[in-house]
Amino acid sequence: MIDVQAAIAANPALGRVARAEETVWINPLYLPVEMTDGLCQLVVPDAAIDDAEARLARFASFIRRRFPETEPTGGLIESPLEDIPRMQQALEREYHCTIPGRLMLKMDSHLAIAGSVKARGGIYEVLKHAEDLAVAAGKLSLTDDYARLDSEEMRAFFRQYTVQVGSTGNLGISIGIMSAALGFRVKVHMSAEAKQWKKDLLRSHGVEVLEYSGDYSKAVAEGRANSEQDPMSYFVDDEKSVDLFLGYAVAARRLKKQLDDRGIVVDAEHPLIVYLPTGVGGAPGGITYGLKRLFKNNVHCFLVEPTQCPSVLLGMATRQYEKANVRDFGLSGKTHADGLACASPSSFVTRVLGNLVSGDFTVADANLYNYLRLLDSSEGKRIEPSSCAAFAGPRGLLTLPGSRDYCAAHDLTEQVLNNSVQIAWATGGRLVPAEIWDQYLATVLD
Ligand SMILES: *Cc1c(COP(=O)(O)O)cnc(C)c1O
């Protein structure tokens, strides 16, 4: 059991978190990467990220053939990086804040196939599982053209196997669509927060959707138990999967190329500051890890979680990891940010990120819709409410005392910040149906 009062006494930021205020927690265990290098190489070596990148390249010909929308990227699932200067000005005007540097949007909200950041980790893990099975059965070799996986014979082979996952929605969509495309049977165990349109979309792909009244941890536990009973079933475990993490980590190399193509240099004088909406921690964890390996001390990664559901923050701050639950701090875990509604965090990510993440901003649900409208009106871009959490970062960085002190402590002077690139990582949106956008745009909370 966590001693909440002692935790709050030791760190006043946790008092604000427990009162569900919008705030920032700065990671007291953040270290220069030189001091984490040995451990990182041991736990998730750079070679494992190379291997994940190579695997995605092997599957590109299959993906391109099966999902023609990926034709422009040659079968790679990658999203645009865009300047959003009008949003930057709109945020400054609306919230009387200063946002230095160049504000950009990494649009994983518009990733092909799954329409969310889950297209990275979720799809990667399904591909890896398919490759492992097919190679072991002598039906595929690593040097083959993987386009041949798009055949009746291979679909019949994969049809013997089941893939299962617990999901608040988007992970189920990425796993469900790719598993079904390969031929697997798929079961997605959905938590109570999952939106109806996400369940409908999955069923339209032939996915079996099981619904539970409990929260996300319950859906994961049910899925895990169900899968363990079936030797032909594989469970994608969002609370501890290293393969998911690797799929996400590849994002960093892709981002570097996009920055290079624009002539954007990242160094001590021109740092990168990244804000990632966070649920159980897998997606932002893998991306942060990849970014820190590449850009070292010149990238500063902040997570963002709902004020009622900051589970990764609490898992790291209390060092109770997956044992932390937002309800221990008197928070409900309920949030309109369905993709971030995980009351307990990933065991793997809260440990791996312990010295790498700079901090964690919290965001009130009402602001998710305010940011959603502001991005729509200023830039004509639409991203789902969970995704909009990212904007709490650039808004808060120089407004909240905690992050201001972080900047001062890490040589992020006014001049350096003016030369920085700040990236709001948009994590979902493309598959939202038109009538749901109307609802989102009209939602005004207290
Ligand atoms: C899943 C999700 C996240 C966060 O990913 P985790 O791995 O749960 O931390 C963020 N935004 C959206 C839209 C998501 O679906």
The ligand as an SDF file (V2000), in Angstrom:
LIG
                    3D

 15 15  0  0  0  0  0  0  0  0999 V2000
   -3.0710    4.6980  -26.5360 C   0  0  0  0  0  0  0  0  0  0  0  0
   -3.1160    6.1460  -26.7720 C   0  0  0  0  0  0  0  0  0  0  0  0
   -2.2130    7.0220  -26.1570 C   0  0  0  0  0  0  0  0  0  0  0  0
   -1.1880    6.6080  -25.1360 C   0  0  0  0  0  0  0  0  0  0  0  0
   -0.5230    5.4050  -25.3210 O   0  0  0  0  0  0  0  0  0  0  0  0
   -0.1800    4.4500  -24.0810 P   0  0  0  0  0  0  0  0  0  0  0  0
    0.6620    3.4040  -24.6510 O   0  0  0  0  0  0  0  0  0  0  0  0
   -1.4780    3.9170  -23.5380 O   0  0  0  0  0  0  0  0  0  0  0  0
    0.4890    5.3090  -23.0740 O   0  0  0  0  0  0  0  0  0  0  0  0
   -2.3110    8.3560  -26.4670 C   0  0  0  0  0  0  0  0  0  0  0  0
   -3.2430    8.8270  -27.3080 N   0  0  0  0  0  0  0  0  0  0  0  0
   -4.1250    8.0100  -27.9230 C   0  0  0  0  0  0  0  0  0  0  0  0
   -5.1220    8.6040  -28.8630 C   0  0  0  0  0  0  0  0  0  0  0  0
   -4.0960    6.6540  -27.6690 C   0  0  0  0  0  0  0  0  0  0  0  0
   -4.9780    5.8570  -28.2670 O   0  0  0  0  0  0  0  0  0  0  0  0
  1  2  1  0
  2  3  1  0
  2 14  2  0
  3  4  1  0
  3 10  2  0
  4  5  1  0
  5  6  1  0
  6  7  2  0
  6  8  1  0
  6  9  1  0
 10 11  1  0
 11 12  2  0
 12 13  1  0
 12 14  1  0
 14 15  1  0
M  END
$$$$
